[in-house]
């Protein structure tokens, strides 16, 4: 089993604080598509559909 990318925890913290992938991307100085890929990696790592639009 590969060790998890701990940078994802930082990204998750920012995502939860901002409540928006677009605002989190801006805060982390990432493109929206890079933040989307990070969110996809978080979802895969946790097995949970994090931050799904309601």
Secondary structure, DSSP 8 states (H G I E B T S, - for coil): -----THHHHHHHHHHHHSSHHHHHHHHT--HHHHHHHHHHHHHHHTS-TT---
